[in-house]
Each structure stands twice: as C-alpha cells, then as structure tokens.
Amino acid sequence: MPLNPRSSRLEQMLCIAVRSLPFLVFAPLLGFMLYPSEEAAAACLETGMNVIGIHAAPNPIALAPDPDWQSLLEARVAEAVRSGEWAERMKAHEAALNEWAEAPVMPFRRGMVRTAVDVTKPTGFSARSLDASPFPEGTWSNFSRLYLFVDADSDVQVRFAERFAAALPDGTALRPVAVGGRPALLSERLSMRAWADQGGVLVRRLAIPALPAVVRLTPETVRIHVPALDPEGIPDDPLPADLLTGDLSNTGDLK
C-alpha cells in the first residue's frame, strides 16, 4: 500500500525536530554564558530577577602567577620595624624568657615520704651493648652521675640539700636539680650551679617517686634514694654510702 505523501513529510519534520532538540536547549545556555556580565546583569534587572553573583571563569589557558613572597615578607618586616612593632615584640619575648629562667614551669612535682625509699633499676644497657656502642672506646668507663632532686619551694628539702652538699667528700661532682620553685634560690643556698627539670623530663624518665631524691646514675643502673626528713631537713636514717663517690661512712654528719 503506497504511503501518504503528507504523512511521510510530517514524519521527516518530526525526526529533524527531535535531532535538533539538544541544540535548541544548549544554544540559549551557551548564549547566556557568552553574554557579557554587565549586560547580563542589566538584562536580569530589566526582567525583575535578582542577581546574586556573577563569577568570571578563570583563564583556561594561563594560570595566574604567584605573588613575589620574598618582596611581601621584606615589606612586612620593614613596616614592622618602622612602626615599632618589632621592638615591642622583642621586648615581650625577652621578658617572657627572663620570667621563665627565674621560675620555669615544672608540672611534675612530687611529695615527701614518711619512710625512706631505696630502689635500684636497670637502664637496659649491658656491658656487651656498651662495648658495641658507636661512642669512642672508654666513653662509659667509670661513668657515673650524682643528682640531687629538690623542690626549691620546700624549706625542709633545701635544708637537707645544704646538709647533703656539705657532707660530700672533696671532689665529688653533684648536680642539684630543682623540680619546683626557683633554681636561682637553690643555687644560692648551695653555692653551686643548680639545674631546672623543665617539663619534668628527668623526673618522668628516672621514675622518681618522691622528693628530695638522691640519684646515682651509671650506664647499667639507676639508684634512687628518697630519705624521710624531719622538720629541720635531717634524714631519719643515714644515707647509703654506696650512693656517693668515696667512702662516706660518716653519713651521721647529716643527722
């Protein structure tokens, strides 16, 4: 049966319309994207539409170069010096350092004991491992350190430290360490340099249970002795002689 010419022509027109539908949808959108932003904003205002914001697309060919950071930093520093901000900040930093040196923050303080505590712990090193260490030969031969940990805010402990330092044999190297209070006060009372356990590093590493504490550190062992003191800073029992260098059998001088 032959086809109706009018029906065949209508079907051709429908096929053309369907095929061109994507272009008909995309063409207005493309035109709007290519429309100048000022004119687009004006057109929106004429139609009563509110323009929230129009963002220009970045250059798809070349990226914007980074600013000259060195020049910006130099200009900022020069402005800080000119305005006096640099000098003001340096003075504040110096004051903070002086305050920290005078009374550093030491959060891990310890209390005192009523009964003396004496413990010996291994460091984890052995004679074989020390011999195989990368340090020069003889570094650990006769290595030993004597520490005295004291809370400088406690007058009882400072009195004990004075008695302890006075009773040491001549030539004994002592390292007083302030675990609290002012290191300068401890140094003045003992007439020797005193250190500060800032951040409580030594107290935590050596696991010191209480204060004051006499610590003898060797490559293989950590000996900790915490005496029980009376109100005058005198220990209830004589200190162990093997804590000290030389023979200190007359530890009764501390009594």
C-alpha positions, 0 to 999 in steps of 0.5 A: 500500500503506497504511503501518504505523501503528507504523512511521510513529510510530517514524519521527516519534520518530526525526526529533524525536530527531535535531532535538533532538540539538544541544540535548541536547549544548549544554544540559549545556555551557551548564549547566556554564558557568552553574554557579557556580565554587565549586560547580563546583569542589566538584562536580569534587572530589566526582567525583575530577577535578582542577581546574586553573583556573577563569577568570571571563569578563570583563564583556561589557558594561563594560570595566574602567577604567584605573588613575589613572597620574598618582596611581601615578607621584606615589606612586612618586616620593614613596616614592622620595624618602622612602626615599632612593632618589632621592638615591642615584640622583642621586648615581650619575648625577652621578658617572657624568657627572663620570667621563665629562667627565674621560675620555669614551669615544672608540672611534675612535682612530687611529695615527701615520704614518711619512710625512706625509699631505696630502689635500684633499676636497670637502664637496659644497657649491658656491658656487651651493648656498651662495648658495641656502642658507636661512642669512642672506646672508654666513653662509659668507663667509670661513668657515673652521675650524682643528682640531687632532686629538690623542690626549691619551694620546700624549706625542709628539702633545701635544708637537707640539700645544704646538709647533703652538699656539705657532707660530700667528700672533696671532689665529688661532682653533684648536680642539684636539680630543682623540680619546683620553685626557683633554681636561682634560690637553690643555687644560692643556698648551695653555692653551686650551679643548680639545674631546672627539670623543665617539663619534668623530663628527668623526673618522668624518665628516672621514675622518681617517686618522691622528693628530695631524691638522691640519684646515682646514675651509671650506664647499667643502673639507676639508684634512687634514694628518697630519705624521710626528713624531719622538720629541720631537713635531717634524714631519719636514717643515714644515707647509703654510702654506696650512693656517693663517690668515696667512702662516706661512712660518716653519713651521721654528719647529716643527722 
